[in-house]
């Protein structure tokens, strides 16, 4: 959802990211390499820049961060703004970064094909634990332009009725989804490690066994496969595609095409950008995108409706189910609501649950206003909570700057930082699924 990290070395017309900034092995970068520019701006000015097609991310007090190279900085200056360098986007690759395994890019991040093969391998190796589902299709696949199926994996120690598309199956459910914003690379990798921890650890790890004996864990590791294909097509210089690949709205090009799938959900849709080239473009209508439809269909298939229709109707204390949507970056745990600055009717329960997550990852717990500083309509976690009463939050993984910050952290950060910090939080979410509002 968020972003804050880029490079002064965008100024290098050669397009080579110098090693003197971060150290390590030099990595060839595109000409006019994008960086994060700090841009003093009011909220109104920031929204106008977003609608004009600038890649605007949350910033610090009185400023936003805008992603782009020297050309973008010049455009900002022409509009009267004063951009200054904040941080790099591309992080220096280790020496082995140019000799990658098959179906990997940018130091080790996995492609959509690798994730698909991984889900198939886990289901084959652990038939007593894992069930793979195709829950829908990407936009490009619906148009006959290639694309992908959208895939989910259910993990549990299977008994009668387990891991079926049923709202009445006996075990509580934890739903984890990742990489709905394609360029937020670490999130898909965290989903991969979560799957392996449970499936491979069932035989030897008491916690993994306890979770799968009592709980269904549903994972969609790649929620936006077409977008991830675009990102990965850049290789060691990943393209900064955030949205899906829907290019039917004219006037946009490059990574400006597409619909922001985390503004397209059907609950409280319509409060975000109507500008097609905006990074937060919400689409022509609520739930217009096939990826959104697939995710909502899955959620409705596995969770009962446990909440009333009013904004102030709380999910009851007896409600079951937890959901985490992984984004980057910001080191935040964002609790509902997103569409309004008003707190949710379960605010106190969310803060208690969030504190348990934060005990593992150390992230800041709060609403949009308290964390990223802006409202978000049509989001997946507002949908699963607002429509179904599932205890749903957003994790913003990673800091705003440095080697392990921003959208494109060094791949080694996944195992050195992100997984160790978030493993315990995901375990907490799985254990809380039976009674999340009673934590």
Helices and strands as residue ranges (DSSP letters): G 8-11, E 16-17, H 19-22, E 27-28, E 35-40, H 43-51, E 55-57, E 63-68, H 70-78, E 84-88, G 95-98, E 104-105, E 109-110, H 112-125, E 130-137, H 139-142, E 149-155, E 172-177, H 185-201, H 206-214, E 215-220, H 225-232, G 254-256, G 261-263, H 290-302, E 322-327, E 332-335, H 347-361, E 364-366, H 380-388, E 391-396, H 412-413, I 414-418, H 419-432, G 436-438
